[in-house]
């Protein structure tokens, strides 16, 4: 099995940590959740396709905005946002 590779801008990760209290190293954990959701981020996909990964992280349900240029997941933003948690709970209800 191939190992998933991640990349991100370190300055953007630091800014995300300050604004949303999540750095991108922590955000990777959402992708490990077998019940994660992947959705198209249609509002931000004009220049390139962007997606959301909504999955369980160490402090709750994480929403991670990312792109997938080639074989590497590039993290763009992340947070423990209520909307992502609601979607995750709705989709995983009764599992």
Buried (B, 14 or more C-beta within 10 A) or exposed (E): EEEEEBEBEEEBBEEBBEEBEBBBEBBBBBBEBEEBBEEEBEEBEEEEEBBBBBBBBEEEBBBBBBBEEEEEBBBBBBBBBEEBBEBBEEEBEEE
